Amino acid sequence: MVLGVVEDGGVLRRFANDQLLTLAKLVVENALQPIVEVGTGAVFGYESLMRGHDRIGFQSPLDLLDQAYESGELLALEQMVSSRALAKFATLPDCSAATLFLNLDVRLIRDGNALVDTLLDQLRKANIPPSSVCFELSERFDNTQVPEFAGLIARLRRSGFKLAIDDFGVGHGEMKLLCDFPVDYVKIDRHFIAGLDSNPRKRHLVKNIVNFCHVLGVRVIAEGIETEAEFIACREFGVDLVQGWFIARPTTMITELKSAFPHLQEVGKVRRSTQSLDEVLIRKQIELMPTVYEHENIEHVFDLFRRNPGQSFFPVLNANGEPRGIINEIHLKEYIYQPFGRDLLKNKVYERSISHFVDRAPIVGLDADAERLMTIFANMEGSDCVILTENMRYAGVVSAASLIRVMNEKRLKTAQDQNPLTGLPGNRAIRDYMRDIALDGDETRYFCYCDFDNFKPFNDHYGFHLGDHAISLFAALLRRYFFSDGDFLGHVGGDDFFIGVSDWSREELTEILDRLLSDFHDDVIELYSENDRSAGRIKGVDRHGQERDFALMRCSIGVLELPRGRVIDDVSRISAEIADLKKSAKDSDAGLVLGTFGAG
């Protein structure tokens, strides 16, 4: 037995204070919690979390760390914890390709070199590259106020370690860190993730955090994912990595750890057998230029520029194949052209490695849409390219010229999808609109499916010229009533149309649709002969080949409301409910039926 059960926690803690490190060695364990790629469900890395503190009377790991600091044993405790975490990590079959996330207490910064030395020695013995370790900078205190902080960060980068800002949004000095230091990851605090799917303010904040991080070449991790809806919302906003109980709880048992959670690919969406149009176009423009690794000799970079005289930069990767940024020829010219410049770079005392010359560049996943890539590029003044990744590893770069070609080809494809009679977007654009707007829960959204009743008998009786005229009349009415920037109009085909609007009230939309139906009835009835108008019907042949009377043409509209805060990643679910409403509208007297998603 390591320790007996002691009922008085205070007595146990006072005893532990005197023997803190000794007792910690006996009871403190490292739990690992997976950090997972949003798009694939593959495990990217693990955060090391302390467990067993309660067995010596401490309510949380922070209480234990605070007491260790007061007793002068924080460095020894952290060395023990991080060494054990690394030893456990090294037993994983994929450890060299994964990342271990370790917390770095700001109070250890003055002793940081000792901690780094211990880890580097252990990494060498385990044959694991330093780029497989990421230090999380705790924001309980302002790291940037410690004089030794900048020097420690510089050494960590030179050694190849990665850096993350922990608890982003609730800490101290985090924007200064993001602005002034080469951070690899931002971990958004659980406060902003809890209820993200239904809180418009949080959605707006997270969306913008992701965007400006990607512009800066920083990847984003969402902490504390506890529900499927939170996961879907994070995926919607372009979050790169997630961790939390929804994916997996921390465990001290190596055997309980999985290398992937493939079911996450299917959460909330339908399996797609083909790539999106944007991804197809972007893949065609990817440039797979030569790369350099940050741990390589600077002479290798000179050789690359010499063999590629038309190239002004090269992507820089870490040992795990993740992009760090780019190295630009302009930064090396002063060394190339000055006497003994290249010899100076090789001098170990001067210490100018490849990592010293790395410029940040926008980094984003290959599944991003073309508009988002263009926005990221435009916001990064002076950037040579956007670096694309697949499964968090380098996939290539796209230049501004390449992105312009992508946008032009996309516009051409969109134009080809437009209906030639009405000039309205077709099915591809309608699907894209529904997919995108269903993932944005900031406002109430309405999907309206319009279908003419008794169009075929009219078209058969009066000919396709008047049939086309009726379709054109309806398209013109749509443009008259729906003209705001956020309104979407589509032509499904034939006599079927689609309307998408956001942030309308149900009363406003009902009033406009009633007027649309009334105006269409008034216009289309004039296309009938006077006799047919008087009779209120025409002769026609039904789908079974039987001649019978048909009422005059009208339009029916089924409207599906997707409430504010509701995020849907499965367009087929929306389409199925719209189809039911459309049928109900056709059977109704007014020709207009509204329903709410999920209301049954």
C-alpha positions as CSV (number, residue, x, y, z in Angstrom):
1,M,0.0,0.0,0.0
2,V,1.4,3.4,-1.0
3,L,-0.7,5.5,1.3
4,G,-3.5,4.5,3.7
5,V,-6.9,6.3,3.6
6,V,-6.7,9.5,5.8
7,E,-10.0,11.0,6.6
8,D,-8.6,14.4,7.6
9,G,-7.4,16.0,4.2
10,G,-5.9,18.9,6.1
11,V,-3.6,16.6,8.2
12,L,-2.6,14.7,5.0
13,R,-1.8,17.9,3.2
14,R,0.3,19.3,6.1
15,F,2.2,16.1,6.1
16,A,2.6,16.2,2.4
17,N,4.0,19.7,2.5
18,D,7.0,18.5,4.4
19,Q,7.6,15.5,2.1
20,L,6.1,17.0,-1.1
21,L,8.5,15.6,-3.7
22,T,8.9,12.3,-2.0
23,L,5.1,11.7,-1.8
24,A,4.6,13.1,-5.3
25,K,6.9,10.5,-6.7
26,L,4.8,7.8,-5.1
27,V,1.3,8.9,-6.1
28,V,1.4,11.5,-9.0
29,E,0.7,10.0,-12.4
30,N,0.5,11.3,-16.0
31,A,-2.8,11.0,-17.8
32,L,-2.8,11.6,-21.6
33,Q,-5.8,13.1,-23.4
34,P,-5.9,12.8,-27.2
35,I,-5.9,16.0,-29.4
36,V,-7.6,15.1,-32.6
37,E,-7.7,16.4,-36.2
38,V,-11.1,17.8,-36.9
39,G,-11.4,16.7,-40.5
40,T,-10.1,13.1,-40.2
41,G,-10.5,12.1,-36.6
42,A,-6.8,11.0,-36.5
43,V,-4.9,11.6,-33.2
44,F,-2.4,14.4,-33.7
45,G,-1.1,14.4,-30.2
46,Y,-1.7,14.1,-26.5
47,E,-1.8,16.6,-23.6
48,S,-0.1,15.4,-20.4
49,L,-2.3,16.0,-17.4
50,M,-1.4,15.4,-13.7
51,R,-3.4,12.9,-11.7
52,G,-3.1,11.6,-8.2
53,H,-2.7,15.0,-6.5
54,D,-5.9,14.3,-4.4
55,R,-4.2,11.3,-2.8
56,I,-1.9,13.7,-0.9
57,G,-4.6,16.2,0.0
58,F,-4.5,18.7,-2.9
59,Q,-7.8,19.7,-4.6
60,S,-6.2,20.3,-8.0
61,P,-2.9,20.0,-9.8
62,L,-2.6,23.8,-9.5
63,D,-2.7,23.6,-5.7
64,L,0.1,21.1,-5.8
65,L,2.2,23.2,-8.1
66,D,1.6,26.3,-6.0
67,Q,2.7,24.5,-2.8
68,A,5.8,23.1,-4.7
69,Y,6.7,26.7,-5.7
70,E,6.4,27.9,-2.1
71,S,8.6,25.1,-0.8
72,G,11.2,25.6,-3.6
73,E,10.5,22.2,-5.2
74,L,8.6,23.3,-8.4
75,L,11.5,22.7,-10.8
76,A,12.2,19.2,-9.3
77,L,8.5,18.4,-9.5
78,E,8.0,19.6,-13.0
79,Q,11.2,17.7,-14.2
80,M,9.8,14.6,-12.7
81,V,6.3,15.1,-14.2
82,S,7.6,16.0,-17.7
83,S,10.1,13.2,-17.7
84,R,7.5,10.6,-16.8
85,A,5.1,12.1,-19.4
86,L,7.8,11.8,-22.1
87,A,8.7,8.2,-21.0
88,K,5.0,7.3,-21.3
89,F,4.7,9.1,-24.6
90,A,7.8,7.2,-25.9
91,T,6.0,3.9,-25.5
92,L,3.4,4.8,-28.1
93,P,3.9,3.2,-31.5
94,D,3.4,6.5,-33.4
95,C,5.2,8.8,-30.9
96,S,7.7,10.2,-33.5
97,A,4.9,11.4,-35.7
98,A,2.7,12.6,-32.8
99,T,3.0,15.6,-30.5
100,L,3.2,15.7,-26.7
101,F,1.8,18.8,-25.1
102,L,3.4,19.8,-21.8
103,N,2.4,22.7,-19.6
104,L,5.2,25.3,-18.9
105,D,4.7,27.2,-15.6
106,V,5.7,30.8,-15.9
107,R,7.5,30.5,-12.5
108,L,9.9,28.0,-14.1
109,I,11.0,30.4,-16.8
110,R,14.1,31.4,-14.9
111,D,15.0,27.7,-14.5
112,G,13.7,26.9,-18.0
113,N,17.1,25.9,-19.4
114,A,17.5,23.2,-16.8
115,L,14.1,21.8,-17.7
116,V,14.9,22.0,-21.5
117,D,18.3,20.2,-20.9
118,T,16.6,17.3,-19.1
119,L,14.0,16.9,-21.9
120,L,16.6,17.2,-24.8
121,D,18.7,14.5,-23.2
122,Q,15.6,12.2,-22.8
123,L,14.5,12.9,-26.3
124,R,17.9,11.9,-27.7
125,K,17.9,8.7,-25.8
126,A,14.4,7.9,-27.1
127,N,15.2,9.0,-30.7
128,I,12.3,11.4,-30.7
129,P,12.7,14.8,-32.4
130,P,12.1,17.9,-30.3
131,S,9.3,18.9,-32.8
132,S,7.3,16.1,-31.2
133,V,7.0,18.2,-28.0
134,C,4.9,21.3,-27.6
135,F,5.1,23.6,-24.6
136,E,1.9,25.1,-23.5
137,L,2.4,28.6,-22.1
138,S,0.1,28.9,-19.1
139,E,-1.7,32.3,-18.9
140,R,-2.3,32.3,-15.2
141,F,0.4,34.9,-15.1
142,D,1.8,37.3,-17.7
143,N,4.8,35.4,-19.2
144,T,6.1,38.4,-21.1
145,Q,6.9,40.2,-17.9
146,V,9.6,37.8,-16.9
147,P,13.0,39.1,-18.2
148,E,14.3,35.6,-19.1
149,F,11.2,34.7,-21.2
150,A,12.3,35.9,-24.6
151,G,15.7,34.1,-24.2
152,L,14.0,30.9,-23.2
153,I,11.5,31.1,-26.1
154,A,14.4,31.6,-28.5
155,R,16.2,28.6,-27.2
156,L,13.1,26.4,-27.4
157,R,12.6,27.4,-31.1
158,R,16.3,26.8,-31.9
159,S,16.0,23.4,-30.3
160,G,13.0,22.6,-32.4
161,F,10.3,22.6,-29.8
162,K,6.8,23.9,-30.6
163,L,4.8,26.5,-28.6
164,A,1.1,26.9,-27.8
165,I,-0.8,29.5,-25.9
166,D,-3.0,27.7,-23.4
167,D,-6.5,29.0,-22.2
168,F,-6.6,31.6,-24.9
169,G,-9.2,34.3,-24.2
170,V,-9.0,34.2,-20.4
171,G,-5.4,34.7,-19.6
172,H,-2.7,37.4,-19.3
173,G,-0.7,38.9,-22.2
174,E,-1.9,36.4,-24.7
175,M,-2.2,38.9,-27.6
176,K,1.3,40.1,-26.9
177,L,2.5,36.5,-27.1
178,L,0.7,36.0,-30.4
179,C,2.0,39.2,-31.8
180,D,5.7,39.1,-30.7
181,F,6.6,35.4,-30.4
182,P,6.6,32.4,-32.9
183,V,3.6,30.5,-31.6
184,D,2.5,27.3,-33.3
185,Y,-0.9,26.8,-31.7
186,V,-3.6,28.7,-29.9
187,K,-5.8,26.6,-27.5
188,I,-9.2,28.4,-27.2
189,D,-10.4,28.1,-23.6
190,R,-13.4,26.0,-22.7
191,H,-15.3,29.1,-21.7
192,F,-15.8,30.0,-25.4
193,I,-16.5,26.5,-26.5
194,A,-19.2,25.6,-24.0
195,G,-22.6,26.2,-25.8
196,L,-20.8,27.5,-28.9
197,D,-23.5,26.0,-31.2
198,S,-26.2,28.2,-29.6
199,N,-24.4,31.3,-28.5
200,P,-24.1,34.0,-31.3
201,R,-21.5,36.0,-29.4
202,K,-19.3,33.0,-28.8
203,R,-19.7,32.0,-32.4
204,H,-18.6,35.4,-33.6
205,L,-15.6,35.4,-31.3
206,V,-14.4,31.9,-32.2
207,K,-14.9,32.5,-35.9
208,N,-12.7,35.5,-35.8
209,I,-10.0,33.9,-33.5
210,V,-9.7,31.1,-36.1
211,N,-9.4,33.6,-39.0
212,F,-6.8,35.8,-37.5
213,C,-4.8,32.8,-36.2
214,H,-4.7,31.3,-39.7
215,V,-3.6,34.6,-41.2
216,L,-0.7,34.6,-38.7
217,G,0.2,30.9,-39.6
218,V,-1.0,29.6,-36.2
219,R,-3.2,26.5,-35.9
220,V,-6.2,26.5,-33.5
221,I,-7.1,23.9,-30.9
222,A,-10.5,23.9,-29.2
223,E,-10.4,22.7,-25.6
224,G,-13.2,21.0,-23.7
225,I,-15.4,19.8,-26.4
226,E,-18.2,18.0,-24.6
227,T,-21.1,17.7,-27.1
228,E,-21.6,16.8,-30.7
229,A,-23.0,20.2,-31.5
230,E,-19.9,21.9,-30.1
231,F,-17.7,19.7,-32.3
232,I,-19.8,20.5,-35.4
233,A,-19.6,24.2,-34.7
234,C,-15.8,24.0,-34.3
235,R,-15.5,22.2,-37.6
236,E,-17.7,24.8,-39.2
237,F,-15.4,27.6,-38.2
238,G,-12.2,26.0,-39.4
239,V,-10.8,24.9,-36.0
240,D,-7.9,22.6,-36.8
241,L,-7.7,20.3,-33.7
242,V,-10.0,19.4,-30.8
243,Q,-9.8,17.8,-27.4
244,G,-12.4,17.1,-24.8
245,W,-14.7,14.5,-23.3
246,F,-16.8,14.2,-26.4
247,I,-13.7,12.7,-28.1
248,A,-11.9,11.0,-25.2
249,R,-11.3,11.4,-21.5
250,P,-7.8,11.6,-20.1
251,T,-6.4,8.2,-19.2
252,T,-3.3,6.9,-17.3
253,M,-3.6,3.6,-19.2
254,I,-1.6,3.4,-22.4
255,T,-3.7,0.5,-23.6
256,E,-6.9,2.7,-23.6
257,L,-5.4,5.2,-26.1
258,K,-6.6,5.1,-29.7
259,S,-4.7,6.3,-32.8
260,A,-7.8,7.6,-34.5
261,F,-11.5,8.3,-34.0
262,P,-12.7,7.8,-37.6
263,H,-16.4,8.2,-36.7
264,L,-15.8,11.9,-36.2
265,Q,-15.6,12.2,-40.0
266,E,-19.3,11.3,-40.2
267,V,-20.6,13.3,-37.2
268,G,-23.4,15.5,-38.4
269,K,-22.9,15.1,-42.1
270,V,-23.5,12.8,-45.0
271,R,-20.6,10.9,-46.5
272,R,-19.3,12.6,-49.7
273,S,-18.0,10.5,-52.4
274,T,-16.4,13.4,-54.3
275,Q,-14.4,16.4,-53.3
276,S,-16.0,19.9,-53.3
277,L,-15.5,22.1,-56.3
278,D,-13.2,24.4,-54.3
279,E,-10.9,21.5,-53.3
280,V,-10.7,20.2,-56.8
281,L,-9.8,23.6,-58.2
282,I,-7.3,24.3,-55.4
283,R,-5.6,21.0,-55.8
284,K,-5.0,21.8,-59.4
285,Q,-3.1,25.0,-58.4
286,I,-1.0,23.6,-55.6
287,E,2.8,24.1,-56.2
288,L,4.9,21.4,-54.6
289,M,8.1,23.4,-54.3
290,P,11.3,22.0,-52.5
291,T,11.2,22.4,-48.8
292,V,13.9,22.8,-46.1
293,Y,13.8,21.5,-42.5
294,E,14.5,23.9,-39.7
295,H,17.2,21.5,-38.3
296,E,19.2,21.4,-41.5
297,N,22.4,23.2,-42.2
298,I,22.1,26.7,-43.6
299,E,24.4,25.6,-46.5
300,H,21.5,23.5,-47.7
301,V,19.4,26.6,-48.2
302,F,22.1,28.3,-50.2
303,D,22.3,25.2,-52.4
304,L,18.5,25.3,-53.0
305,F,18.5,28.9,-54.1
306,R,21.5,28.3,-56.3
307,R,19.7,25.3,-58.0
308,N,16.4,27.3,-58.3
309,P,17.4,30.8,-59.4
310,G,13.9,31.8,-60.2
311,Q,12.6,31.0,-56.7
312,S,12.7,33.7,-54.0
313,F,11.5,31.6,-51.0
314,F,11.1,28.0,-49.8
315,P,8.7,26.5,-47.2
316,V,10.3,25.5,-43.9
317,L,9.1,22.4,-42.1
318,N,9.9,20.8,-38.7
319,A,11.0,17.2,-38.3
320,N,7.3,16.1,-38.3
321,G,6.6,17.6,-41.7
322,E,4.5,20.5,-40.3
323,P,5.1,23.9,-41.8
324,R,6.8,26.6,-39.8
325,G,6.8,29.3,-42.3
326,I,9.0,30.3,-45.3
327,I,12.7,31.3,-45.6
328,N,13.1,34.3,-48.0
329,E,16.2,34.9,-50.1
330,I,16.2,38.6,-49.2
331,H,17.1,37.8,-45.6
332,L,20.2,35.9,-46.7
333,K,21.5,38.3,-49.3
334,E,23.4,40.4,-46.7
335,Y,25.3,37.3,-45.8
336,I,25.8,36.1,-49.4
337,Y,27.3,39.4,-50.6
338,Q,29.3,40.6,-47.7
339,P,32.8,39.3,-47.1
340,F,32.9,36.2,-44.9
341,G,29.1,36.4,-44.6
342,R,28.5,32.7,-45.2
343,D,31.4,31.7,-42.9
344,L,29.7,33.9,-40.2
345,L,26.5,31.9,-40.6
346,K,28.3,28.7,-40.0
347,N,30.0,30.0,-36.9
348,K,28.6,28.1,-33.9
349,V,29.2,31.2,-31.6
350,Y,27.1,33.4,-33.9
351,E,24.3,30.8,-34.0
352,R,22.2,31.7,-37.0
353,S,20.3,28.5,-37.8
354,I,17.5,28.2,-40.4
355,S,14.9,28.8,-37.8
356,H,16.3,32.3,-37.2
357,F,15.3,33.4,-40.7
358,V,11.8,31.9,-40.8
359,D,9.0,34.3,-41.8
360,R,5.5,33.5,-40.7
361,A,3.1,32.7,-43.5
362,P,-0.7,32.0,-43.6
363,I,-1.3,28.3,-43.0
364,V,-4.7,26.6,-43.6
365,G,-6.1,23.2,-44.3
366,L,-6.6,22.0,-47.8
367,D,-10.4,21.7,-47.2
368,A,-10.8,25.5,-46.9
369,D,-13.0,27.1,-49.5
370,A,-11.5,29.4,-52.1
371,E,-13.1,32.6,-50.7
372,R,-11.6,31.9,-47.3
373,L,-8.1,31.3,-48.8
374,M,-8.4,34.6,-50.7
375,T,-9.5,36.5,-47.6
376,I,-6.6,35.0,-45.5
377,F,-4.1,35.9,-48.3
378,A,-5.5,39.5,-48.6
379,N,-5.2,40.0,-44.8
380,M,-1.5,39.0,-44.6
381,E,0.3,42.0,-46.1
382,G,3.5,41.1,-47.9
383,S,3.0,37.3,-47.8
384,D,4.4,35.3,-50.7
385,C,2.0,32.5,-50.4
386,V,-0.5,30.5,-48.4
387,I,0.8,27.2,-47.1
388,L,-1.7,24.4,-47.4
389,T,-1.7,21.3,-45.1
390,E,-3.4,17.9,-45.3
391,N,-3.7,16.0,-42.0
392,M,-1.7,18.9,-40.4
393,R,1.3,18.1,-42.6
394,Y,2.7,20.2,-45.5
395,A,0.8,19.7,-48.7
396,G,2.1,22.6,-50.9
397,V,1.7,26.3,-51.4
398,V,-0.6,28.5,-53.5
399,S,0.4,32.0,-54.7
400,A,-1.8,35.0,-55.3
401,A,-1.8,34.3,-59.0
402,S,-2.9,30.7,-58.4
403,L,-5.8,31.9,-56.1
404,I,-7.0,34.3,-58.8
405,R,-7.0,31.5,-61.3
406,V,-9.0,29.4,-58.8
407,M,-11.6,32.2,-58.3
408,N,-11.9,32.8,-62.0
409,E,-12.5,29.1,-62.8
410,K,-15.0,28.9,-59.9
411,R,-16.9,31.8,-61.3
412,L,-16.9,30.2,-64.8
413,K,-18.2,26.9,-63.3
414,T,-20.9,28.8,-61.4
415,A,-21.9,30.7,-64.5
416,Q,-22.2,27.4,-66.4
417,D,-24.5,26.1,-63.6
418,Q,-26.9,29.0,-64.1
419,N,-30.2,28.4,-65.7
420,P,-30.1,29.8,-69.3
421,L,-33.8,30.9,-69.2
422,T,-33.8,32.8,-65.9
423,G,-30.1,33.4,-65.3
424,L,-30.5,32.1,-61.7
425,P,-28.0,29.8,-60.0
426,G,-28.6,26.1,-60.4
427,N,-28.5,23.0,-58.2
428,R,-24.8,23.1,-57.4
429,A,-25.0,26.7,-56.1
430,I,-28.3,25.9,-54.2
431,R,-26.6,22.9,-52.4
432,D,-23.5,25.1,-51.5
433,Y,-25.8,27.8,-50.2
434,M,-27.8,25.4,-48.1
435,R,-24.7,23.7,-46.7
436,D,-23.0,27.0,-45.8
437,I,-26.0,28.8,-44.3
438,A,-27.1,25.7,-42.3
439,L,-23.8,25.8,-40.6
440,D,-24.1,29.4,-39.6
441,G,-26.5,29.6,-36.6
442,D,-26.1,33.3,-35.9
443,E,-29.5,34.1,-37.5
444,T,-32.8,32.4,-38.2
445,R,-32.8,30.9,-41.7
446,Y,-35.7,30.1,-44.1
447,F,-35.5,27.7,-47.0
448,C,-38.4,28.1,-49.4
449,Y,-39.2,25.6,-52.2
450,C,-41.4,26.9,-54.9
451,D,-43.2,24.5,-57.3
452,F,-45.9,25.3,-59.9
453,D,-49.1,23.3,-59.7
454,N,-50.6,22.1,-63.0
455,F,-47.8,23.5,-65.1
456,K,-47.5,20.4,-67.3
457,P,-51.1,20.6,-68.6
458,F,-50.6,24.3,-69.3
459,N,-47.3,23.7,-71.1
460,D,-48.8,20.9,-73.2
461,H,-51.9,22.9,-74.1
462,Y,-50.3,26.3,-74.9
463,G,-46.8,25.3,-75.9
464,F,-43.4,25.7,-74.4
465,H,-43.1,29.3,-75.4
466,L,-45.9,30.4,-73.0
467,G,-44.5,27.8,-70.5
468,D,-41.1,29.5,-70.6
469,H,-42.9,32.9,-70.3
470,A,-44.6,31.7,-67.1
471,I,-41.3,30.6,-65.7
472,S,-39.7,34.0,-66.6
473,L,-42.6,35.8,-65.0
474,F,-42.0,34.0,-61.7
475,A,-38.2,34.6,-61.8
476,A,-38.8,38.4,-62.4
477,L,-41.2,38.4,-59.4
478,L,-38.6,36.7,-57.2
479,R,-36.1,39.4,-58.1
480,R,-38.6,42.1,-57.3
481,Y,-39.2,40.8,-53.8
482,F,-35.9,39.4,-52.8
483,F,-33.0,41.7,-53.6
484,S,-31.0,42.2,-50.4
485,D,-27.4,41.0,-50.2
486,G,-28.3,38.1,-47.9
487,D,-31.1,36.8,-50.1
488,F,-30.4,33.8,-52.3
489,L,-32.5,32.8,-55.4
490,G,-32.0,29.6,-57.3
491,H,-33.6,27.7,-60.2
492,V,-33.8,24.0,-59.4
493,G,-35.0,23.3,-62.9
494,G,-38.3,23.4,-64.9
495,D,-41.0,25.0,-62.7
496,D,-39.1,24.5,-59.4
497,F,-37.4,27.4,-57.7
498,F,-35.6,28.0,-54.4
499,I,-35.5,31.0,-52.0
500,G,-33.1,31.3,-49.1
501,V,-33.2,34.2,-46.6
502,S,-31.8,34.9,-43.1
503,D,-32.8,37.2,-40.2
504,W,-36.4,37.7,-41.4
505,S,-39.3,37.3,-39.0
506,R,-41.8,34.6,-39.9
507,E,-44.5,37.3,-40.2
508,E,-42.4,39.4,-42.7
509,L,-41.6,36.4,-44.8
510,T,-45.2,35.2,-44.8
511,E,-46.4,38.6,-46.0
512,I,-43.9,38.7,-48.8
513,L,-44.6,35.2,-50.0
514,D,-48.4,35.8,-49.9
515,R,-47.9,38.9,-52.2
516,L,-45.6,36.8,-54.4
517,L,-48.2,34.1,-54.9
518,S,-50.9,36.7,-55.4
519,D,-48.9,38.6,-58.1
520,F,-48.0,35.4,-59.9
521,H,-51.6,34.3,-60.0
522,D,-52.6,37.7,-61.4
523,D,-49.9,37.6,-64.1
524,V,-50.1,33.9,-65.1
525,I,-53.9,33.9,-65.4
526,E,-53.5,36.4,-68.3
527,L,-51.7,33.7,-70.3
528,Y,-54.9,31.6,-70.5
529,S,-57.6,32.2,-73.1
530,E,-60.7,34.0,-72.0
531,N,-62.8,30.8,-72.2
532,D,-60.3,28.9,-70.1
533,R,-60.1,31.7,-67.5
534,S,-63.9,31.8,-67.3
535,A,-64.1,28.0,-66.9
536,G,-61.3,28.0,-64.3
537,R,-59.9,24.8,-65.8
538,I,-58.4,23.3,-68.9
539,K,-58.3,19.8,-70.5
540,G,-55.1,17.8,-70.1
541,V,-53.6,14.4,-69.9
542,D,-52.4,13.2,-66.5
543,R,-49.4,11.0,-65.7
544,H,-51.4,7.9,-66.3
545,G,-52.4,9.0,-69.8
546,Q,-56.0,9.8,-68.9
547,E,-57.6,13.0,-70.1
548,R,-59.2,15.1,-67.4
549,D,-59.8,18.6,-66.2
550,F,-57.0,20.5,-64.5
551,A,-57.3,23.7,-62.4
552,L,-55.5,26.8,-63.6
553,M,-51.8,27.1,-62.8
554,R,-50.6,28.5,-59.4
555,C,-47.4,28.2,-57.3
556,S,-47.1,26.4,-54.0
557,I,-44.3,27.1,-51.5
558,G,-43.1,25.0,-48.6
559,V,-41.0,26.9,-46.1
560,L,-38.6,25.4,-43.6
561,E,-37.4,27.5,-40.7
562,L,-34.0,26.7,-39.2
563,P,-34.0,28.5,-35.9
564,R,-31.2,30.7,-34.7
565,G,-28.5,28.7,-32.9
566,R,-29.3,25.5,-34.7
567,V,-26.4,24.1,-36.8
568,I,-27.0,21.3,-39.3
569,D,-24.2,19.7,-41.2
570,D,-26.4,17.2,-43.1
571,V,-28.1,19.0,-46.0
572,S,-30.1,15.8,-46.8
573,R,-32.0,16.2,-43.5
574,I,-33.0,19.7,-44.5
575,S,-34.0,18.6,-48.1
576,A,-36.2,15.7,-46.7
577,E,-38.2,18.1,-44.5
578,I,-38.5,20.6,-47.3
579,A,-39.9,17.9,-49.5
580,D,-42.6,17.1,-47.0
581,L,-43.5,20.7,-46.6
582,K,-43.7,21.2,-50.4
583,K,-46.2,18.3,-50.6
584,S,-48.3,19.8,-47.8
585,A,-48.3,23.2,-49.6
586,K,-49.6,21.6,-52.8
587,D,-52.4,20.0,-50.8
588,S,-53.3,23.2,-49.0
589,D,-55.9,25.8,-50.1
590,A,-53.5,28.8,-49.7
591,G,-50.5,27.1,-51.4
592,L,-48.2,28.2,-48.5
593,V,-47.1,26.0,-45.6
594,L,-44.4,26.9,-43.0
595,G,-42.7,24.5,-40.7
596,T,-39.8,24.4,-38.3
597,F,-36.8,22.0,-38.6
598,G,-37.2,19.0,-36.3
599,A,-40.7,19.8,-35.3
600,G,-42.0,16.6,-36.8
